Amino acid sequence: TRVAREHPRYGLALTDCVFMTSRDGVNFKRYNEAFMRPDAEYDGNWCYGDCYPARGFILTAPAKSGEGVDKELSMLCHDREKYGGNLRLRRYTIRRDGFVSLHAGEEEKLLVTKPFVFEGERLTVNLSTSAFGYAYFRLETTDGKQSTESVEYFGHATDKPIAFRDPAVLFSGKEVILTVRLLDADIYSFKFI
């Protein structure tokens, strides 16, 4: 350990955990912001390999229990590795399907999809809002002849069902555009089932 600390490069390497995505497994997009940050500073962390996650995720029960509370994805990271002594594991959690979101802060944002065709009877979304925040959903056929809107939605759920004034099943099999208005909210994913 002493030899490692005396090495001229000691403390110069970056070991932040970053996030990369790929749709085809060949071409990747790397987000250069730290995906996970080390815990609060103390004498055994913020060193080489700190916050370097173990391979894979573990589906775990949430810290809070109750009806409707979703399971979390847990990642394990070590600290104190370069200082000798006991190795410690830290557990970091993230919501299911919560890696990337469209985020709207205090100014409303609009998400407009490219035209697509879906099969299914209803829309479910993975979203999180503040108490003040909201999300509104609108389906419209690309020819503009049919459209339907939702009521205001808020809350925190990975599979919140969205009810439209006209049932979504009426749009199934047709080319549509989905528009989402967000304020102080994150939308992670949506699907028709």
LINJO-V113905 format. One record per backbone hydrogen bond with DSSP energy under -1.0 kcal/mol. NH is the residue of the N-H (numbers start at 1). CO is the residue of the C=O. If there is no record, write none. Layout:
# LINJO-V113905
nh->NH co->CO
nh->NH co->CO
This chain:
# LINJO-V113905
nh->5 co->1
nh->6 co->2
nh->10 co->7
nh->12 co->9
nh->21 co->29
nh->29 co->21
nh->31 co->19
nh->35 co->17
nh->36 co->17
nh->45 co->42
nh->50 co->47
nh->51 co->78
nh->52 co->49
nh->54 co->76
nh->58 co->74
nh->60 co->72
nh->69 co->66
nh->72 co->60
nh->73 co->94
nh->74 co->58
nh->75 co->92
nh->77 co->90
nh->79 co->88
nh->80 co->44
nh->88 co->79
nh->90 co->77
nh->92 co->75
nh->94 co->73
nh->98 co->95
nh->102 co->187
nh->104 co->185
nh->109 co->182
nh->111 co->180
nh->113 co->178
nh->116 co->176
nh->124 co->191
nh->125 co->160
nh->126 co->189
nh->127 co->157
nh->128 co->186
nh->129 co->155
nh->130 co->184
nh->134 co->183
nh->135 co->153
nh->136 co->181
nh->138 co->179
nh->139 co->148
nh->140 co->177
nh->141 co->146
nh->142 co->175
nh->144 co->141
nh->148 co->139
nh->150 co->137
nh->153 co->135
nh->157 co->127
nh->160 co->125
nh->162 co->123
nh->165 co->149
nh->170 co->167
nh->171 co->168
nh->173 co->118
nh->174 co->171
nh->176 co->116
nh->177 co->140
nh->179 co->138
nh->180 co->111
nh->181 co->136
nh->182 co->109
nh->183 co->134
nh->184 co->105
nh->185 co->104
nh->186 co->128
nh->187 co->102
nh->188 co->126
nh->189 co->126
nh->191 co->124
nh->193 co->122
